[in-house]
Amino acid sequence: MIELIVGNKGKGKTKVLLDKVNSEIKNASGNIVYLDKSTKHMYELNNKVRLIDVSGYPIKNADEFVGFICGILSQDNDLEQIYLDSFLTTAKIGEDDPTPVLKQLEDISKQFNLKIVVSISLDKEKLSADVQDSIICAL
């Protein structure tokens, strides 16, 4: 399952994402990973959540980012949730349509029984109809 938190930059998506991951860790039986573009939010995360600073890895495009996610999955059979902050930046999507990458992540989440929560700096209206059902919070 993939869930989206959407809204323009500065609307509070990261706070919503951090609150969600910190509340989910209490009930999680497996591992949780939080991917971000820096370690800025390290002290706001529960210490049981694994923070990965994606900027430290040589990811050049969205395909490499999806490969990076698969690499994380291959190393942790107990992984049950992934949180992606600053998605357009960390996934190297830029101004492109994020729908194809979100669909790939949806397929991965179904195949591996994994919950993926994504924060995207776009208005709800700018996302395609294919992903509208996945939006859990629009700011």
Short mmCIF file of the C-alpha atoms (twelve columns), coordinates in Angstrom:
data_MODEL
# 
_entry.id   MODEL 
# 
loop_
_atom_site.group_PDB 
_atom_site.id 
_atom_site.type_symbol 
_atom_site.label_atom_id 
_atom_site.label_alt_id 
_atom_site.label_comp_id 
_atom_site.label_asym_id 
_atom_site.label_seq_id 
_atom_site.Cartn_x 
_atom_site.Cartn_y 
_atom_site.Cartn_z 
_atom_site.pdbx_PDB_model_num 
ATOM 1   C CA . MET A 1   0.000  0.000  0.000   1 
ATOM 2   C CA . ILE A 2   1.220  3.477  -0.829  1 
ATOM 3   C CA . GLU A 3   -0.032 6.610  0.917   1 
ATOM 4   C CA . LEU A 4   0.616  10.186 -0.188  1 
ATOM 5   C CA . ILE A 5   0.918  13.395 1.795   1 
ATOM 6   C CA . VAL A 6   0.737  16.272 -0.687  1 
ATOM 7   C CA . GLY A 7   0.916  20.054 -0.673  1 
ATOM 8   C CA . ASN A 8   3.138  22.932 -1.697  1 
ATOM 9   C CA . LYS A 9   6.506  23.497 -0.093  1 
ATOM 10  C CA . GLY A 10  6.283  24.849 3.462   1 
ATOM 11  C CA . LYS A 11  2.764  23.578 4.194   1 
ATOM 12  C CA . GLY A 12  3.787  21.146 6.983   1 
ATOM 13  C CA . LYS A 13  4.019  17.800 5.169   1 
ATOM 14  C CA . THR A 14  7.196  16.768 7.002   1 
ATOM 15  C CA . LYS A 15  5.549  17.353 10.389  1 
ATOM 16  C CA . VAL A 16  2.613  15.150 9.353   1 
ATOM 17  C CA . LEU A 17  5.047  12.480 8.102   1 
ATOM 18  C CA . LEU A 18  7.135  12.592 11.303  1 
ATOM 19  C CA . ASP A 19  4.022  12.365 13.501  1 
ATOM 20  C CA . LYS A 20  2.792  9.404  11.463  1 
ATOM 21  C CA . VAL A 21  6.067  7.465  11.608  1 
ATOM 22  C CA . ASN A 22  6.507  8.120  15.342  1 
ATOM 23  C CA . SER A 23  2.993  6.892  16.091  1 
ATOM 24  C CA . GLU A 24  3.354  3.831  13.829  1 
ATOM 25  C CA . ILE A 25  6.576  2.658  15.500  1 
ATOM 26  C CA . LYS A 26  4.615  1.880  18.675  1 
ATOM 27  C CA . ASN A 27  2.567  -0.785 16.884  1 
ATOM 28  C CA . ALA A 28  5.156  -2.018 14.390  1 
ATOM 29  C CA . SER A 29  6.275  -5.613 14.617  1 
ATOM 30  C CA . GLY A 30  8.939  -5.160 11.918  1 
ATOM 31  C CA . ASN A 31  11.394 -2.458 10.919  1 
ATOM 32  C CA . ILE A 32  10.667 1.055  9.675   1 
ATOM 33  C CA . VAL A 33  12.928 3.145  7.417   1 
ATOM 34  C CA . TYR A 34  12.709 6.913  6.891   1 
ATOM 35  C CA . LEU A 35  14.429 8.315  3.787   1 
ATOM 36  C CA . ASP A 36  15.209 12.011 3.594   1 
ATOM 37  C CA . LYS A 37  17.478 14.429 1.727   1 
ATOM 38  C CA . SER A 38  19.462 15.171 4.926   1 
ATOM 39  C CA . THR A 39  19.784 14.187 8.593   1 
ATOM 40  C CA . LYS A 40  18.008 17.381 9.693   1 
ATOM 41  C CA . HIS A 41  15.109 15.493 11.326  1 
ATOM 42  C CA . MET A 42  17.235 12.868 13.080  1 
ATOM 43  C CA . TYR A 43  16.296 14.027 16.572  1 
ATOM 44  C CA . GLU A 44  12.590 14.261 15.764  1 
ATOM 45  C CA . LEU A 45  12.407 10.557 14.872  1 
ATOM 46  C CA . ASN A 46  11.955 7.738  17.351  1 
ATOM 47  C CA . ASN A 47  15.319 5.999  17.788  1 
ATOM 48  C CA . LYS A 48  13.824 2.713  16.538  1 
ATOM 49  C CA . VAL A 49  13.282 4.245  13.083  1 
ATOM 50  C CA . ARG A 50  16.234 3.903  10.716  1 
ATOM 51  C CA . LEU A 51  17.004 7.232  9.047   1 
ATOM 52  C CA . ILE A 52  18.748 7.106  5.666   1 
ATOM 53  C CA . ASP A 53  20.192 10.314 4.222   1 
ATOM 54  C CA . VAL A 54  19.737 9.678  0.490   1 
ATOM 55  C CA . SER A 55  22.005 12.599 -0.450  1 
ATOM 56  C CA . GLY A 56  25.009 10.501 0.586   1 
ATOM 57  C CA . TYR A 57  24.415 8.025  -2.248  1 
ATOM 58  C CA . PRO A 58  25.162 8.578  -5.960  1 
ATOM 59  C CA . ILE A 59  21.553 8.400  -7.186  1 
ATOM 60  C CA . LYS A 60  21.202 10.174 -10.540 1 
ATOM 61  C CA . ASN A 61  17.618 9.480  -11.607 1 
ATOM 62  C CA . ALA A 62  14.289 7.942  -10.596 1 
ATOM 63  C CA . ASP A 63  15.206 4.475  -11.888 1 
ATOM 64  C CA . GLU A 64  18.295 4.414  -9.697  1 
ATOM 65  C CA . PHE A 65  16.156 5.574  -6.767  1 
ATOM 66  C CA . VAL A 66  13.760 2.640  -7.255  1 
ATOM 67  C CA . GLY A 67  16.799 0.350  -7.393  1 
ATOM 68  C CA . PHE A 68  17.994 1.925  -4.134  1 
ATOM 69  C CA . ILE A 69  14.626 1.115  -2.515  1 
ATOM 70  C CA . CYS A 70  14.889 -2.475 -3.774  1 
ATOM 71  C CA . GLY A 71  18.391 -2.688 -2.304  1 
ATOM 72  C CA . ILE A 72  17.067 -1.611 1.081   1 
ATOM 73  C CA . LEU A 73  14.328 -4.250 0.820   1 
ATOM 74  C CA . SER A 74  16.782 -6.982 -0.121  1 
ATOM 75  C CA . GLN A 75  18.816 -6.350 3.028   1 
ATOM 76  C CA . ASP A 76  15.945 -6.364 5.521   1 
ATOM 77  C CA . ASN A 77  13.372 -9.165 5.469   1 
ATOM 78  C CA . ASP A 78  11.629 -7.607 8.492   1 
ATOM 79  C CA . LEU A 79  11.015 -4.260 6.790   1 
ATOM 80  C CA . GLU A 80  7.323  -3.359 6.956   1 
ATOM 81  C CA . GLN A 81  7.195  0.412  6.362   1 
ATOM 82  C CA . ILE A 82  9.143  3.010  4.378   1 
ATOM 83  C CA . TYR A 83  8.616  6.760  4.743   1 
ATOM 84  C CA . LEU A 84  9.878  9.020  1.958   1 
ATOM 85  C CA . ASP A 85  10.270 12.710 2.743   1 
ATOM 86  C CA . SER A 86  11.062 15.301 0.058   1 
ATOM 87  C CA . PHE A 87  10.161 12.707 -2.560  1 
ATOM 88  C CA . LEU A 88  10.704 14.824 -5.674  1 
ATOM 89  C CA . THR A 89  14.234 15.672 -4.495  1 
ATOM 90  C CA . THR A 90  15.308 12.304 -3.090  1 
ATOM 91  C CA . ALA A 91  13.931 10.366 -6.080  1 
ATOM 92  C CA . LYS A 92  15.541 12.825 -8.542  1 
ATOM 93  C CA . ILE A 93  12.219 13.486 -10.262 1 
ATOM 94  C CA . GLY A 94  12.430 17.277 -10.434 1 
ATOM 95  C CA . GLU A 95  9.741  18.742 -12.710 1 
ATOM 96  C CA . ASP A 96  8.773  15.374 -14.247 1 
ATOM 97  C CA . ASP A 97  5.479  13.630 -13.532 1 
ATOM 98  C CA . PRO A 98  5.973  11.480 -10.407 1 
ATOM 99  C CA . THR A 99  3.155  9.057  -11.370 1 
ATOM 100 C CA . PRO A 100 5.336  6.389  -13.066 1 
ATOM 101 C CA . VAL A 101 7.666  6.203  -10.056 1 
ATOM 102 C CA . LEU A 102 4.725  6.137  -7.639  1 
ATOM 103 C CA . LYS A 103 3.220  3.260  -9.645  1 
ATOM 104 C CA . GLN A 104 6.530  1.374  -9.422  1 
ATOM 105 C CA . LEU A 105 6.565  1.920  -5.659  1 
ATOM 106 C CA . GLU A 106 2.949  0.737  -5.463  1 
ATOM 107 C CA . ASP A 107 3.914  -2.486 -7.260  1 
ATOM 108 C CA . ILE A 108 6.873  -2.989 -4.915  1 
ATOM 109 C CA . SER A 109 4.680  -2.390 -1.866  1 
ATOM 110 C CA . LYS A 110 2.184  -5.011 -3.031  1 
ATOM 111 C CA . GLN A 111 4.844  -7.556 -3.942  1 
ATOM 112 C CA . PHE A 112 6.648  -7.282 -0.602  1 
ATOM 113 C CA . ASN A 113 3.649  -6.508 1.642   1 
ATOM 114 C CA . LEU A 114 5.145  -3.151 2.508   1 
ATOM 115 C CA . LYS A 115 3.554  0.154  3.479   1 
ATOM 116 C CA . ILE A 116 5.138  3.165  1.758   1 
ATOM 117 C CA . VAL A 117 4.222  6.707  2.836   1 
ATOM 118 C CA . VAL A 118 5.401  9.518  0.551   1 
ATOM 119 C CA . SER A 119 5.588  13.280 1.065   1 
ATOM 120 C CA . ILE A 120 5.313  15.196 -2.238  1 
ATOM 121 C CA . SER A 121 5.637  18.962 -2.733  1 
ATOM 122 C CA . LEU A 122 2.806  19.254 -5.243  1 
ATOM 123 C CA . ASP A 123 -0.804 20.343 -5.029  1 
ATOM 124 C CA . LYS A 124 -3.349 17.545 -5.095  1 
ATOM 125 C CA . GLU A 125 -4.700 18.872 -8.388  1 
ATOM 126 C CA . LYS A 126 -1.312 18.527 -10.104 1 
ATOM 127 C CA . LEU A 127 -1.182 14.766 -9.515  1 
ATOM 128 C CA . SER A 128 -2.711 12.412 -12.043 1 
ATOM 129 C CA . ALA A 129 -6.049 10.712 -11.428 1 
ATOM 130 C CA . ASP A 130 -4.182 7.384  -11.156 1 
ATOM 131 C CA . VAL A 131 -2.769 8.305  -7.742  1 
ATOM 132 C CA . GLN A 132 -5.585 10.442 -6.291  1 
ATOM 133 C CA . ASP A 133 -6.967 7.484  -4.296  1 
ATOM 134 C CA . SER A 134 -3.636 7.149  -2.469  1 
ATOM 135 C CA . ILE A 135 -3.734 10.677 -0.997  1 
ATOM 136 C CA . ILE A 136 -4.285 10.553 2.771   1 
ATOM 137 C CA . CYS A 137 -3.498 14.197 3.521   1 
ATOM 138 C CA . ALA A 138 -3.600 17.273 1.272   1 
ATOM 139 C CA . LEU A 139 -2.241 20.494 2.751   1 
# 
